[in-house]
Amino acid sequence: MEINNSDRFLTVELLERVASEFNWPEAYSFEDDLPDGVIMRFHKSSLYFCEGPDGEVELEFLPSDVGVDDALNLIDALTVLVPKYEISPDPFLHLNLNDDTSIYASLGKVENGVRDICILVIEYMSSHIQGDFSWVKKFMKSAN
């Protein structure tokens, strides 16, 4: 069976469906920026979901939101927001993430990726959603 890893599964509809499974700290809307990604907009911030060629879902923070020249991603934020992130073998074990490590892109892998990102954002970034970007300064200091 031949698998085409160029297929994309991230859509506004998929993100709407998965995001609706969670209790968000405020109302949101979606903006289609496909084929590059989907923007989840809140009153004071945005979350930019994008899918890689292997179905890995990533989350970026728009430079216009966080006040830097280049987009930052969820891992950048988590390195400064999660206690002992750098030294813990699995700092997210308590969250029961799907952590789908499938080799090929699939609808299920993208759904699992979006779901895991939603869990992480709600757990660690609720203040970011509401416009607190103080983690950015901490990250920029640690990156230098």
N, C-alpha and C positions, 0 to 999 in steps of 0.2 A: 504494500500500500504506500503510495507516494503522499507525503504531507507537504503542503505548501505553507511555509512559515511566513509568507508575506500577507496572509489573511489577517485582517484586523477585526476585532470583536468589540472594542470599546465604542459605545454609542451613548448619546444623551439618554435614550430610553433605558439602557442598562444601568447607567449611573443613577437615574431617577429611581429605578426599582430597588437597587441595592441600598442607596442612601435612605430610602423611606423605611428601612428596617430599624433605623436608629433614632434616638432622641437627640436632636441637635440643640445647641444653646440658643439658637435664633433661626428665623426664617431664612430660606435660601432660594435661589433660582439657578437655572443652568443656561449656559451659552455655548452653542456649538462652534467649536474652532477646529473641527475635523477637516483634514485628516490628521492634524497635529495633536489635538486633544479636546477635552471638554472642561470648561470653566464652571466651577461651583461658586456662585457669588453670594456673599453675605453682605450685610450693611457696610461693614468697615474692612473687609478683607475678601480675598479670593483664593480658591484652591484650584490648581491646574493639574488635572489628571491626564496622563498620556500613556500610550501603550508602545512598548518596544517590539521589535520584530519577532521576538520569541514569546510574546504574550505577557511579559513582565509589565506590571503597572507601576508607574512612578508618580509621585506627587511633587509638584514644584510650586514655589511661591513666587508670584510675579514681581519683578524688580520694581514696578511702579507702586506696589503695595508695601514692600519691605524697605524701600529706600536705598537699594544698592544697584550697581551697574548690571550684574548678572543674576539670573534666577538662582535661588537657593532651593534645595530639595528637602524632603522630609528627614532624611538621614542627617543632614546638617543641623536641623532643629533638634532632633532627638539626642545628638551627641552632647548638647548643653542642657537639655531639659530632663533627661532620664538619669537619675542617680546611678553612678557606677557603670554607665553605659559602656565605656571603653574596657573595663576589666571584667564585666560579668559575662559568663559563657552564653547565657540566654536571658537578657533582661526583660523579655516579653513573655516568658513562660506562663505567668499568671493570667495572661490575656487569652489564652487558648486560640491563638491565631491559626488560620488554615495553613499558612506557609507552604503554598503549592509550589513544589520544585519540579514540576513536569518540564521535560525538555522542550516540548513543542507548544506553540500557541494553541489555545482552545477557548471556547466560550466559558467553560468552567474555570479555567485558570485565570481568565480576566475577571470573572465574577469574584473569585476567591481573593485576588489581588486588591480589587476595589473594596471588598468587605474588610480585609485586614487593614487597609489604609484608613478606612472610616473608624475602625476600632482605635487605632493609634492616635488619630487626630482628636477624637472625643476624649480619650484618656489623658493626653498630654498637651493638647493645643486649644482647648476651649477658650482660653484668654486670647490667643492669637485670632481666633474667629471673631472675637468681639473687639479687635483692633489693638491689642497689646503686642507689639513687635519687639519687646525688650530682649527676647532671646537672640535677635539678630546681632546686637552689639556684643553679647557674650560670645557668639559664634565667631564674629569677625576678629575679636581679640584672640581667641584660641587658634584661629587659622593663621595668624601672623607669627 
